Amino acid sequence: MSYPQLLKYIIILNKKDNVGVALKDIPVGTYLLDCDGRELQVTIKEEIRAGYKISLQHIKQNDMIYKYRHVIGAAQTDIKPGEKVHIHNMSSLVKNDAQRI
Amino acid sequence: MMLRGFRRAKGTFGVRNRLIVMSSVCCANSFVEQIAVHDKNAVPIIHQHGCNHIGNDRDQVLRTLVGVCNNPNVGGILLIGLGCEGIGVKDILSGIDTENKIVKSIIIQEMGDKEDIIEHGKDYLREINEHLSMQESEEFNLSNLVVGLECGASDPFSGITANPAVGLVSDKLVQAGATVILAEIPEMIGAEEALSEMIDNQEVKKELFSRIREYVKLSRKYGCDLLGVNPTPGNIESGLSSIEEKSLGCITKGGSSKIQEFVKYAERPKSKGLVVMDTPGNDPESITGIVAGGAHVILFTTGLGTPLGNPVAPIIKIASNNRVYTHMKDYLDINAGEIINGMNISVVADRIFEFLIKVCSGEKTASERNHCREFAISRTGPTF
């Protein structure tokens, strides 16, 4: 059984990024994702909407999340390849406190 | 690469040979319109300013009006003033470099008679048109080009299709020696770490970061914390997870070059390459400042579509998604929504670049065909 490539659904904005962004809604199912030169089978358990991020690698808790080759936040938990990345498992590094500004 | 354009001052070239009729002050607006209507070539520029501003605010308004006149796309100018205004016709005239540019002016309080004013205006327009029709275009190097960047009426795709595609175009322009102006400072809030990596010059970094902080403080003073409210619930719902991510989605239009200079609103950059101009996120104000800083053309990305134009610079509209490209087709030029269909982003970038070259050679953008000419000067202070 050949599974569809996850790459067909996502855009990777820079080769330094560890997340890609869904260009179309990604239905529930199994997909293939090239991760560090190996082809992984990834199961999407919940539909991922267009505009949402997907992990491209094994990301450990506290690792930086890279998009556009820059840090957009840090992982709050370990994140597997193909997993959705959003406010439930990553957070901003920019502290909104009066002293910073 | 060589383009063709109209020689102006100090080795600059325009990609248009515009005739503008511009008021120095709000009070002269109606005469600008009543004179310009007699000539199909004349582009009226009216605004709400020119008097009762003080200090930096006065400097900024004057710099913008002078900058628009000095834009290389402008070949002929008819200035209409009242006479007693704070920013007078003489103040503007003294800042215009008239090499290969024809400038005329009328002061309402000096001439008095309404019919005289209109007839003089029409005579000046005839004279300017004769002059413009005699100017031939010449070859000039792409490195002379100044391209401004703007995103407006954005949607969740703007940061992942149109803006990154424009970023590749920015890289290509910078590599060719041209100048690219990135602006909209409030849309850089939260992206300081990334910006830090894009700036080698410590002075530039210090000034830009200071200005970003000022915008945050200003927003708090007026009751809305731009740092605290972003990303908004709508942004989060559409997949944006942090203010850094949101701001980077905008900044990506500038590409991967280092930022060479930070200029004031409506100030002409001295550097080539990627520069940042201090403008607000408001599209008409930002574009007016960028054009006053010398931009020949604007690359404008949009997710929801807008007819917005500029009196002096063609605006190339790049749609971020297929739906808006169809629905708002009258106002848009290039569809970066093809990236969603699987088109390689560099192919879309090539299309944008190719169209940019055609526009420089005379092809009209949607905003030009629609005669959209929005003009808004950014103010920093109150009117007294």
Chai-1 contact restraints between the chains, C-beta under 6 A:
chainA,res_idxA,chainB,res_idxB,connection_type,confidence,min_distance_angstrom,max_distance_angstrom,comment,restraint_id
A,I11,B,I160,contact,1.0,0.0,6.0,A-B,restraint_1
A,L13,B,P164,contact,1.0,0.0,6.0,A-B,restraint_2
A,V21,B,I160,contact,1.0,0.0,6.0,A-B,restraint_3
A,L23,B,I340,contact,1.0,0.0,6.0,A-B,restraint_4
A,G51,B,P156,contact,1.0,0.0,6.0,A-B,restraint_5
A,G51,B,S238,contact,1.0,0.0,6.0,A-B,restraint_6
A,G51,B,G239,contact,1.0,0.0,6.0,A-B,restraint_7
A,Y52,B,G239,contact,1.0,0.0,6.0,A-B,restraint_8
A,Y68,B,L248,contact,1.0,0.0,6.0,A-B,restraint_9
A,Y68,B,T252,contact,1.0,0.0,6.0,A-B,restraint_10
A,H70,B,A194,contact,1.0,0.0,6.0,A-B,restraint_11
A,H70,B,L248,contact,1.0,0.0,6.0,A-B,restraint_12
A,I72,B,S242,contact,1.0,0.0,6.0,A-B,restraint_13
A,I72,B,E244,contact,1.0,0.0,6.0,A-B,restraint_14
A,I72,B,E245,contact,1.0,0.0,6.0,A-B,restraint_15
A,G73,B,S242,contact,1.0,0.0,6.0,A-B,restraint_16
A,H86,B,S241,contact,1.0,0.0,6.0,A-B,restraint_17
A,I87,B,S241,contact,1.0,0.0,6.0,A-B,restraint_18
A,M90,B,S241,contact,1.0,0.0,6.0,A-B,restraint_19
A,S92,B,S242,contact,1.0,0.0,6.0,A-B,restraint_20
A,V94,B,G190,contact,1.0,0.0,6.0,A-B,restraint_21
A,V94,B,I243,contact,1.0,0.0,6.0,A-B,restraint_22
A,V94,B,E244,contact,1.0,0.0,6.0,A-B,restraint_23
A,N96,B,L227,contact,1.0,0.0,6.0,A-B,restraint_24
A,N96,B,G228,contact,1.0,0.0,6.0,A-B,restraint_25
A,I101,B,R213,contact,1.0,0.0,6.0,A-B,restraint_26
A,I101,B,V216,contact,1.0,0.0,6.0,A-B,restraint_27
